[in-house]
């Protein structure tokens, strides 16, 4: 005999409170009647809910709607977003970017600190921590609740530590350690491509999907694997390290310490620049990622079909391997190359992939504005902070 279990009144109240807070965080101020309609609750239940949240200092009356008839339902209730602030950090070889926002996630302050990787690691770490402090002061933030950091490399799920595998700069790990010691806040660390995948899931090209793979094509090559709405990291944090994927057309095989013989050798920004030069396209600048982005945009605008077709064929090899193992149904192209190639490159990769794999796989270009890594870090920090602040006793 099956027993139907219903939520206790206390549990039901907690669920309704969280639903209302999420609505106010995502949509901004709402009237009691709008909350009633969105939540499917009675007027008295919504009134009690709003009083509970006001007593907890999470909701306040912030104005009135434009309704002709004035009354209690015309009051606009908003989230007290100043209850907590979060920050996000995107650590790169030549820069560190910061974002600071309140619990609503709307008024975002962003600052980018250029980095000279030839300087001593201690100097770089000190400069980055000072820049974050200055950003917080500029945003009027005295206490930080949660900080999310995105950095290249493997993040051990058990320890939360950043691995130096692949010759990553020492100062990356030192910076994370310094932030944890310096800030009276929870510090979350994840691989930067994983955070970019979270951004595409929540606000980008894959926001209407729960299963896809983001293939990151930039200075490095990697992937974020989202299955059933969850980011998958693997036992050692190495899910998506497709730069080490052995593929035909390279000089040899990758090793445990170098991905020179892997997919990285075909699709990383340095390889894209070399391929462009083979096709007679000029590249400039010392930063391969920026140069690859520039040459891709020029190729798309100028109709450099030979270059685009060959590059699409290379990318399709890696995408086919991903599809054959995971069958995600969708691959999103991100990073500097994926962003610059846009729909034109994605379409060519999709056509070539259809020839290589019997599995139907849509290929899309990433659409997150600005830094996808920073956006994903903001989303991650906001989720963690809201889970804590919105929780009931």
Secondary structure by P-SEA (a helix, b strand, c coil): cbbbbbbcaaaaaaaaaaaaaaaaaacccccaaaaaaaacccaaaaaaaaaaaaaaccccccccccccccccccbbbbcccccbbbbbbbbcccbbbbbbbcccccbbbbbbbbbcccccaaaaaaaaaaaaaaaaaaaccccccbbbbbbccccccccccccccccccaaaaaaaaaaaacccbbbbbccaaaaaaaaaacccccccccbbbbbbbccccbbbbbcccccccccccccccccccccccccbbbccccccccccccccaaaaaaaaaaaccccccccaaaaaaaaaaaaaaacaaaaaaaaaaaaaaaaaaaaacccccbbbbbcaaaaaacaaaaaaaaaaaaaccccbbbbbcccccccaaaaaaaaaaaaaaaaaaaccc
